[in-house]
Amino acid sequence: MTGTPEQESLFLAELGRRVRHARTIRGLSRKVLSQSSGLSERYIAQLESGQGNVSIILLRRVANAMGVRLDDLIAGEEPSSDWYVVRDLLATASPEQIGLAKGILSGKTGSGGETLQPRVAVVGLRGAGKSTLGRRVADRLGWSFVELNAEIERENALSVKEIFAIYGQEGYRRLEQAALRRLTERPGPFVLATSGGIVAEPLTYDLLLQAFFTIWLRAKPEEHMQRVRDQGELPITGDHASAMQELRAVLLSREPLYARASAVVDTSDVGIDVMVDRLADAIEARFGQVETTS
């Protein structure tokens, strides 16, 4: 049945919103998405504004370039955040696992909990201090420190930049999930620094939340920007207003996901020693004094 012009207009507007949200939450500019999808920035801008002349093939290219599923962009209504996790888990579940899940959902069986291992993961936008603070706190506690990107590079003998160039966004996220899954089998205590965009991948982020005590390192957008510049990861010159606007949009889109973390440590307007104290306090409040392994 053909929809009315008003219904089609609403569909295109909602489709554009979902494309824009998927792009923003992954920290992709229109230029980067244009390059990876082979479509013009103008087409992507029109698509996001609800004015696009949508071809299913072109839309599929946009979805592939962002590493999302096509049906996530065109679903009739907004599903819950857990739906993506459940769907991806079901795709690889054994018949026995599916039967157990059905039993739990129907209320016929219970689910037991496991004691959380002394493993901590820090999440946050680029410039949050995940690597710097994570390493210093691990040293203070006598724990090991692990950087997820370093694990991915070590396991694949490629730099993150090379992985993106060869496999794209989707390939990197697949390798990221595989590396994280192996880390969930490593006994603690250790502190894990994640990538800023890990929260955009539902199954990977849910795996992190289940296996680690997760802490969001929160900071103001201005502090994120300054720290990234101090690290030499952004040019000193350029359109600062545009970069700041893009950073605010990414942070706004990810905040509800970062907020799912078990704890929040505010790192705004304080020195690094205070940041380390706050992060250490949050960990010790959860685990107390953990004996280190020799």
DRENDO-1510 file (C-alpha; in Angstrom, 1 decimal, always signed):
<recs>
REC; n; res; u; v; w
REC; 1; MET; +0.0; +0.0; +0.0 .
REC; 2; THR; +1.4; +3.4; -1.0 .
REC; 3; GLY; +1.7; +6.0; +1.7 .
REC; 4; THR; +0.4; +9.5; +1.4 .
REC; 5; PRO; +2.9; +12.3; +0.6 .
REC; 6; GLU; +2.7; +13.4; +4.3 .
REC; 7; GLN; +3.6; +9.9; +5.4 .
REC; 8; GLU; +6.4; +9.6; +3.0 .
REC; 9; SER; +7.7; +13.0; +4.1 .
REC; 10; LEU; +7.7; +11.9; +7.8 .
REC; 11; PHE; +9.4; +8.6; +6.8 .
REC; 12; LEU; +12.2; +10.5; +5.0 .
REC; 13; ALA; +12.6; +12.9; +8.0 .
REC; 14; GLU; +12.9; +10.0; +10.4 .
REC; 15; LEU; +15.3; +8.2; +8.1 .
REC; 16; GLY; +17.4; +11.3; +7.9 .
REC; 17; ARG; +17.5; +11.7; +11.7 .
REC; 18; ARG; +18.7; +8.1; +12.1 .
REC; 19; VAL; +21.4; +8.5; +9.5 .
REC; 20; ARG; +22.6; +11.7; +11.2 .
REC; 21; HIS; +22.5; +10.1; +14.7 .
REC; 22; ALA; +24.4; +7.0; +13.5 .
REC; 23; ARG; +27.0; +9.2; +11.9 .
REC; 24; THR; +27.4; +11.5; +14.8 .
REC; 25; ILE; +27.6; +8.8; +17.5 .
REC; 26; ARG; +30.5; +7.3; +15.6 .
REC; 27; GLY; +32.3; +10.6; +15.4 .
REC; 28; LEU; +32.2; +10.7; +11.6 .
REC; 29; SER; +32.0; +13.9; +9.6 .
REC; 30; ARG; +30.0; +14.1; +6.4 .
REC; 31; LYS; +33.3; +14.4; +4.6 .
REC; 32; VAL; +34.6; +11.1; +6.0 .
REC; 33; LEU; +31.3; +9.3; +5.4 .
REC; 34; SER; +31.3; +10.7; +1.9 .
REC; 35; GLN; +34.8; +9.3; +1.2 .
REC; 36; SER; +34.0; +5.9; +2.7 .
REC; 37; SER; +30.7; +5.5; +1.0 .
REC; 38; GLY; +31.6; +7.0; -2.3 .
REC; 39; LEU; +28.6; +9.3; -2.2 .
REC; 40; SER; +28.7; +13.1; -2.3 .
REC; 41; GLU; +28.6; +15.2; +0.8 .
REC; 42; ARG; +25.6; +17.0; -0.8 .
REC; 43; TYR; +23.7; +13.7; -1.1 .
REC; 44; ILE; +24.4; +12.8; +2.5 .
REC; 45; ALA; +23.3; +16.3; +3.7 .
REC; 46; GLN; +20.1; +16.0; +1.7 .
REC; 47; LEU; +19.5; +12.5; +3.1 .
REC; 48; GLU; +20.0; +13.7; +6.7 .
REC; 49; SER; +17.7; +16.7; +6.2 .
REC; 50; GLY; +14.9; +14.4; +5.0 .
REC; 51; GLN; +15.1; +15.8; +1.4 .
REC; 52; GLY; +17.0; +12.9; -0.2 .
REC; 53; ASN; +15.8; +11.0; -3.2 .
REC; 54; VAL; +16.4; +7.7; -1.5 .
REC; 55; SER; +17.7; +4.7; -3.4 .
REC; 56; ILE; +17.9; +1.5; -1.4 .
REC; 57; ILE; +21.3; +0.7; -3.0 .
REC; 58; LEU; +22.7; +4.1; -2.1 .
REC; 59; LEU; +21.3; +3.9; +1.4 .
REC; 60; ARG; +22.9; +0.4; +1.8 .
REC; 61; ARG; +26.2; +2.0; +0.9 .
REC; 62; VAL; +25.7; +4.6; +3.6 .
REC; 63; ALA; +24.9; +1.9; +6.2 .
REC; 64; ASN; +27.9; -0.2; +5.2 .
REC; 65; ALA; +30.2; +2.8; +5.4 .
REC; 66; MET; +29.1; +3.4; +9.0 .
REC; 67; GLY; +29.1; -0.3; +10.0 .
REC; 68; VAL; +25.4; -0.3; +10.8 .
REC; 69; ARG; +22.6; -2.5; +9.6 .
REC; 70; LEU; +20.3; -1.2; +6.9 .
REC; 71; ASP; +17.2; -2.2; +8.9 .
REC; 72; ASP; +18.4; -0.1; +11.8 .
REC; 73; LEU; +17.9; +3.0; +9.6 .
REC; 74; ILE; +14.5; +2.1; +8.2 .
REC; 75; ALA; +12.8; +0.3; +11.1 .
REC; 76; GLY; +9.2; +1.5; +11.6 .
REC; 77; GLU; +9.7; +2.6; +15.2 .
REC; 78; GLU; +12.6; +3.3; +17.6 .
REC; 79; PRO; +13.5; +0.0; +19.4 .
REC; 80; SER; +15.0; -0.1; +22.9 .
REC; 81; SER; +18.8; +0.1; +23.2 .
REC; 82; ASP; +18.8; -3.5; +24.4 .
REC; 83; TRP; +17.2; -4.8; +21.2 .
REC; 84; TYR; +20.3; -4.4; +19.2 .
REC; 85; VAL; +22.3; -6.4; +21.7 .
REC; 86; VAL; +19.7; -9.2; +21.9 .
REC; 87; ARG; +19.4; -9.3; +18.1 .
REC; 88; ASP; +23.2; -9.6; +17.6 .
REC; 89; LEU; +23.5; -12.3; +20.3 .
REC; 90; LEU; +20.7; -14.3; +18.8 .
REC; 91; ALA; +22.4; -14.3; +15.4 .
REC; 92; THR; +25.3; -16.4; +16.8 .
REC; 93; ALA; +23.5; -18.3; +19.6 .
REC; 94; SER; +23.3; -22.1; +19.7 .
REC; 95; PRO; +19.9; -23.8; +19.8 .
REC; 96; GLU; +20.6; -24.5; +23.5 .
REC; 97; GLN; +21.3; -20.8; +24.3 .
REC; 98; ILE; +18.2; -19.7; +22.4 .
REC; 99; GLY; +16.1; -22.2; +24.4 .
REC; 100; LEU; +17.6; -20.9; +27.6 .
REC; 101; ALA; +16.9; -17.3; +26.6 .
REC; 102; LYS; +13.3; -18.2; +25.7 .
REC; 103; GLY; +12.9; -19.8; +29.1 .
REC; 104; ILE; +14.2; -16.8; +30.9 .
REC; 105; LEU; +12.0; -14.4; +28.9 .
REC; 106; SER; +8.9; -16.5; +29.5 .
REC; 107; GLY; +9.7; -16.6; +33.3 .
REC; 108; LYS; +10.2; -20.4; +33.3 .
REC; 109; THR; +13.8; -20.3; +34.4 .
REC; 110; GLY; +16.0; -18.0; +36.5 .
REC; 111; SER; +19.4; -16.4; +35.8 .
REC; 112; GLY; +22.3; -16.5; +38.2 .
REC; 113; GLY; +24.8; -13.7; +38.7 .
REC; 114; GLU; +28.5; -14.0; +38.8 .
REC; 115; THR; +30.9; -12.1; +41.1 .
REC; 116; LEU; +32.5; -9.3; +39.1 .
REC; 117; GLN; +36.2; -9.7; +38.6 .
REC; 118; PRO; +38.5; -6.9; +39.6 .
REC; 119; ARG; +38.6; -5.5; +36.1 .
REC; 120; VAL; +37.9; -1.8; +35.4 .
REC; 121; ALA; +37.2; -0.2; +32.1 .
REC; 122; VAL; +37.3; +3.6; +31.5 .
REC; 123; VAL; +35.1; +5.1; +28.8 .
REC; 124; GLY; +34.7; +8.6; +27.5 .
REC; 125; LEU; +35.1; +10.9; +24.6 .
REC; 126; ARG; +38.6; +11.5; +23.1 .
REC; 127; GLY; +40.5; +13.7; +25.5 .
REC; 128; ALA; +38.8; +12.3; +28.5 .
REC; 129; GLY; +42.1; +11.0; +29.9 .
REC; 130; LYS; +41.4; +7.3; +29.6 .
REC; 131; SER; +45.0; +6.3; +28.8 .
REC; 132; THR; +46.7; +8.8; +31.0 .
REC; 133; LEU; +44.5; +8.4; +34.1 .
REC; 134; GLY; +44.0; +4.7; +33.6 .
REC; 135; ARG; +47.8; +4.1; +33.5 .
REC; 136; ARG; +48.5; +6.2; +36.6 .
REC; 137; VAL; +45.7; +4.7; +38.6 .
REC; 138; ALA; +46.8; +1.2; +37.7 .
REC; 139; ASP; +50.3; +2.0; +38.8 .
REC; 140; ARG; +49.0; +3.4; +42.1 .
REC; 141; LEU; +46.9; +0.3; +42.8 .
REC; 142; GLY; +49.5; -2.1; +41.6 .
REC; 143; TRP; +47.2; -3.4; +38.8 .
REC; 144; SER; +48.1; -4.0; +35.2 .
REC; 145; PHE; +47.1; -1.5; +32.6 .
REC; 146; VAL; +45.7; -2.5; +29.1 .
REC; 147; GLU; +44.9; -0.2; +26.2 .
REC; 148; LEU; +42.3; -1.8; +23.9 .
REC; 149; ASN; +43.6; -0.2; +20.7 .
REC; 150; ALA; +47.1; -1.5; +21.6 .
REC; 151; GLU; +45.7; -5.0; +22.0 .
REC; 152; ILE; +44.0; -4.8; +18.6 .
REC; 153; GLU; +47.2; -3.6; +17.0 .
REC; 154; ARG; +49.2; -6.4; +18.6 .
REC; 155; GLU; +46.8; -9.1; +17.7 .
REC; 156; ASN; +46.5; -8.1; +14.1 .
REC; 157; ALA; +50.1; -6.7; +13.5 .
REC; 158; LEU; +48.5; -3.6; +12.1 .
REC; 159; SER; +48.1; +0.0; +13.4 .
REC; 160; VAL; +44.6; +1.2; +14.0 .
REC; 161; LYS; +45.0; +3.6; +11.0 .
REC; 162; GLU; +46.0; +0.7; +8.8 .
REC; 163; ILE; +43.0; -1.4; +10.0 .
REC; 164; PHE; +40.6; +1.4; +9.1 .
REC; 165; ALA; +42.3; +1.9; +5.7 .
REC; 166; ILE; +42.1; -1.8; +4.9 .
REC; 167; TYR; +38.9; -3.0; +6.6 .
REC; 168; GLY; +37.0; +0.2; +7.2 .
REC; 169; GLN; +34.8; +1.1; +10.2 .
REC; 170; GLU; +33.0; -2.2; +10.3 .
REC; 171; GLY; +36.2; -4.2; +10.1 .
REC; 172; TYR; +37.7; -2.3; +13.0 .
REC; 173; ARG; +34.7; -2.7; +15.2 .
REC; 174; ARG; +34.7; -6.5; +14.5 .
REC; 175; LEU; +38.3; -6.7; +15.6 .
REC; 176; GLU; +37.6; -4.5; +18.6 .
REC; 177; GLN; +34.9; -6.9; +19.8 .
REC; 178; ALA; +37.1; -9.9; +19.3 .
REC; 179; ALA; +39.9; -8.3; +21.3 .
REC; 180; LEU; +37.5; -7.3; +24.1 .
REC; 181; ARG; +36.0; -10.8; +24.2 .
REC; 182; ARG; +39.5; -12.2; +24.8 .
REC; 183; LEU; +40.1; -9.7; +27.5 .
REC; 184; THR; +37.0; -10.8; +29.3 .
REC; 185; GLU; +38.7; -14.1; +29.9 .
REC; 186; ARG; +41.8; -12.5; +31.4 .
REC; 187; PRO; +41.8; -12.5; +35.2 .
REC; 188; GLY; +42.2; -9.2; +37.0 .
REC; 189; PRO; +43.1; -7.0; +38.4 .
REC; 190; PHE; +43.7; -4.6; +35.5 .
REC; 191; VAL; +42.5; -1.3; +34.2 .
REC; 192; LEU; +41.3; -1.1; +30.5 .
REC; 193; ALA; +41.3; +2.1; +28.4 .
REC; 194; THR; +38.8; +1.8; +25.6 .
REC; 195; SER; +38.2; +3.8; +22.4 .
REC; 196; GLY; +35.8; +6.7; +22.6 .
REC; 197; GLY; +33.4; +5.2; +20.1 .
REC; 198; ILE; +33.1; +1.8; +21.7 .
REC; 199; VAL; +29.7; +2.8; +23.1 .
REC; 200; ALA; +28.3; +3.1; +19.6 .
REC; 201; GLU; +28.5; -0.7; +19.1 .
REC; 202; PRO; +25.6; -2.2; +21.1 .
REC; 203; LEU; +26.9; -5.7; +21.5 .
REC; 204; THR; +30.5; -4.7; +22.2 .
REC; 205; TYR; +29.5; -2.1; +24.7 .
REC; 206; ASP; +27.1; -4.5; +26.5 .
REC; 207; LEU; +29.9; -7.0; +26.7 .
REC; 208; LEU; +32.1; -4.4; +28.3 .
REC; 209; LEU; +29.4; -3.4; +30.8 .
REC; 210; GLN; +28.8; -7.0; +31.8 .
REC; 211; ALA; +32.4; -8.0; +32.2 .
REC; 212; PHE; +34.0; -4.8; +33.7 .
REC; 213; PHE; +33.3; -2.3; +36.3 .
REC; 214; THR; +32.9; +0.6; +33.9 .
REC; 215; ILE; +33.7; +4.2; +34.7 .
REC; 216; TRP; +32.8; +7.2; +32.6 .
REC; 217; LEU; +35.4; +9.9; +32.6 .
REC; 218; ARG; +33.3; +13.0; +32.1 .
REC; 219; ALA; +34.5; +16.4; +31.1 .
REC; 220; LYS; +33.3; +19.6; +29.5 .
REC; 221; PRO; +33.4; +19.9; +25.7 .
REC; 222; GLU; +35.9; +22.7; +26.0 .
REC; 223; GLU; +38.3; +20.6; +28.1 .
REC; 224; HIS; +38.0; +17.7; +25.7 .
REC; 225; MET; +38.9; +20.0; +22.8 .
REC; 226; GLN; +41.9; +21.5; +24.6 .
REC; 227; ARG; +43.3; +18.2; +25.8 .
REC; 228; VAL; +43.1; +16.8; +22.2 .
REC; 229; ARG; +44.9; +19.9; +20.9 .
REC; 230; ASP; +47.5; +19.6; +23.7 .
REC; 231; GLN; +48.2; +16.0; +22.6 .
REC; 232; GLY; +48.9; +17.2; +19.1 .
REC; 233; GLU; +45.9; +15.3; +17.6 .
REC; 234; LEU; +44.3; +18.4; +16.2 .
REC; 235; PRO; +45.9; +21.2; +14.2 .
REC; 236; ILE; +46.3; +24.5; +16.1 .
REC; 237; THR; +44.9; +26.4; +13.1 .
REC; 238; GLY; +41.6; +25.7; +11.4 .
REC; 239; ASP; +37.9; +26.2; +11.9 .
REC; 240; HIS; +37.7; +26.0; +15.7 .
REC; 241; ALA; +34.0; +26.8; +15.8 .
REC; 242; SER; +33.1; +24.1; +13.4 .
REC; 243; ALA; +35.3; +21.5; +15.2 .
REC; 244; MET; +33.8; +22.6; +18.5 .
REC; 245; GLN; +30.3; +22.2; +17.2 .
REC; 246; GLU; +31.0; +18.7; +15.9 .
REC; 247; LEU; +32.5; +17.7; +19.2 .
REC; 248; ARG; +29.5; +18.9; +21.1 .
REC; 249; ALA; +27.2; +17.0; +18.8 .
REC; 250; VAL; +29.2; +13.8; +19.3 .
REC; 251; LEU; +29.2; +14.2; +23.0 .
REC; 252; LEU; +25.5; +14.9; +23.1 .
REC; 253; SER; +24.7; +11.8; +21.1 .
REC; 254; ARG; +26.9; +9.6; +23.2 .
REC; 255; GLU; +26.1; +10.9; +26.7 .
REC; 256; PRO; +23.1; +8.6; +27.3 .
REC; 257; LEU; +25.4; +5.7; +26.4 .
REC; 258; TYR; +28.3; +6.8; +28.6 .
REC; 259; ALA; +25.8; +7.3; +31.4 .
REC; 260; ARG; +25.1; +3.5; +31.4 .
REC; 261; ALA; +28.5; +3.1; +33.0 .
REC; 262; SER; +28.6; +1.8; +36.6 .
REC; 263; ALA; +30.2; +5.0; +37.9 .
REC; 264; VAL; +31.0; +8.6; +36.8 .
REC; 265; VAL; +34.2; +10.5; +37.5 .
REC; 266; ASP; +34.1; +14.2; +36.7 .
REC; 267; THR; +37.5; +15.5; +35.5 .
REC; 268; SER; +36.5; +19.1; +34.7 .
REC; 269; ASP; +38.3; +22.1; +36.2 .
REC; 270; VAL; +40.7; +20.0; +38.4 .
REC; 271; GLY; +44.4; +19.1; +38.1 .
REC; 272; ILE; +45.5; +15.6; +37.0 .
REC; 273; ASP; +46.4; +14.6; +40.6 .
REC; 274; VAL; +42.8; +15.2; +41.7 .
REC; 275; MET; +41.6; +13.3; +38.6 .
REC; 276; VAL; +43.7; +10.3; +39.6 .
REC; 277; ASP; +42.5; +10.5; +43.2 .
REC; 278; ARG; +38.9; +10.5; +42.1 .
REC; 279; LEU; +39.3; +7.6; +39.7 .
REC; 280; ALA; +41.2; +5.6; +42.4 .
REC; 281; ASP; +38.5; +6.4; +45.0 .
REC; 282; ALA; +35.8; +5.1; +42.6 .
REC; 283; ILE; +37.6; +1.8; +42.0 .
REC; 284; GLU; +38.4; +1.3; +45.7 .
REC; 285; ALA; +34.8; +2.1; +46.6 .
REC; 286; ARG; +33.8; -0.9; +44.5 .
REC; 287; PHE; +36.6; -3.4; +45.1 .
REC; 288; GLY; +38.3; -2.2; +48.2 .
REC; 289; GLN; +42.0; -3.2; +48.5 .
REC; 290; VAL; +42.6; -5.8; +45.9 .
REC; 291; GLU; +45.6; -8.1; +46.3 .
REC; 292; THR; +47.9; -7.8; +43.3 .
REC; 293; THR; +49.3; -10.8; +41.3 .
REC; 294; SER; +53.0; -11.3; +41.2 .
</recs>
